Amino acid sequence: MHAVISQTDFPELKLRGRGKVRDIYEVGDKLLIVATDRLSAFDAVLPTPIPDKGRVLTQLSLFWFDKLADVVPHHVISADNFSGDLASHAAVLEGRAMLVRCTDPVPIECVVRGYLVGSGWKDYQKTGGICGIPLPSGLRESDRLPQPIFTPSTKATTGHDENISFDETVARIGGPLAEKLRDTSLTLYKRAAEHAASRGIIIADTKFEFGLLGDQLIWIDEALTPDSSRFWPADQYAPGKAQPSFDKQYVRDYLEKIGWNKQPPAPALPPDVVAATRDKYRESYQRITGHALD
């Protein structure tokens, strides 16, 4: 059993920042991204970590970065060679860290939706579309969309990201880059959805992040994980309601059930919820890659 890591502390490295899940350090002109076992829900980090979660996020990202490298270059330099300053931390980093190129992050979250769910479903009920993109009337929750759509959002450093229209994206970053983000995101989603479907998983939606290295677009952060995507078991798909999933929806449902008011501090999770969530993360990895995490 691998150690559960809620937070890393490498005093001799410069800490660039801590996200909800990742700790990021500077290593010369590169970045070290460590996926911890922290879990966030409703914009709060829960006090209870999920064993293996950071390893699933890292290993699944590496799988997709490699599989889809012909679509767009990614930022990973190494994920298994922690020498020099990192050698003393190799045991902690194993399986959950990536040494990556430093890029200039594009300030847009690139969301692709293939199904009507989440904030997209709420938007559709109010407006008949998502992010200003009109959709056919009469669609139900979790229905497959006629074709995948690109629905960008702002990248909030705190609180919620905010959905924006494609025109607003153009206004913020310019037309050529906005079009490149849209086309790249849609291609990545379609290719990934096709592979996942062959493994019995529906990718309902996902979000991508990109950076610029000079004028080259680079895929950064994580890739098609249960934290950045909604994965549904295809054999249980039944539109017209919410779907069972391989992501942290299980935890969200538990938090809704106990009536947490979504204000910090977040409540601790009981052992059965932790175990079931770990199993869902591990199963998503196994189904998509074709082999077990270990």
HELIX and SHEET records of a PDB file:
HELIX    1   1 LYS A   53  LYS A   67  1                                  15    
HELIX    2   2 GLY A   84  HIS A   89  5                                   6    
HELIX    3   3 ALA A   90  LEU A   93  1                                   4    
HELIX    4   4 GLY A  118  THR A  127  1                                  10    
HELIX    5   5 PHE A  166  ILE A  173  1                                   8    
HELIX    6   6 GLY A  175  SER A  198  1                                  24    
HELIX    7   7 ALA A  234  GLN A  236  5                                   3    
HELIX    8   8 GLN A  249  LYS A  257  1                                   9    
HELIX    9   9 PRO A  271  THR A  289  1                                  19    
SHEET    1   A 5 LYS A  14  ARG A  18  0                                        
SHEET    2   A 5 ARG A  22  VAL A  27 -1                                        
SHEET    3   A 5 LYS A  30  ALA A  35 -1                                        
SHEET    4   A 5 ALA A  97  ARG A 101 -1                                        
SHEET    5   A 5 VAL A  76  SER A  78 -1                                        
SHEET    1   B 2 SER A  40  ALA A  41  0                                        
SHEET    2   B 2 ALA A  44  VAL A  45 -1                                        
SHEET    1   C 4 ASP A 104  PRO A 105  0                                        
SHEET    2   C 4 ILE A 201  LEU A 213 -1                                        
SHEET    3   C 4 ILE A 108  TYR A 115 -1                                        
SHEET    4   C 4 ARG A 144  PHE A 150 -1                                        
SHEET    1   D 3 ASP A 104  PRO A 105  0                                        
SHEET    2   D 3 ILE A 201  LEU A 213 -1                                        
SHEET    3   D 3 GLN A 216  ILE A 220 -1                                        
SHEET    1   E 3 ASP A 104  PRO A 105  0                                        
SHEET    2   E 3 ILE A 201  LEU A 213 -1                                        
SHEET    3   E 3 SER A 229  PRO A 233 -1                                        
SHEET    1   F 4 ASP A 104  PRO A 105  0                                        
SHEET    2   F 4 ILE A 201  LEU A 213 -1                                        
SHEET    3   F 4 ILE A 108  TYR A 115 -1                                        
SHEET    4   F 4 SER A 153  THR A 154 -1                                        
SHEET    1   G 2 GLY A 129  ILE A 130  0                                        
SHEET    2   G 2 ILE A 133  PRO A 134 -1                                        
END                                                                             
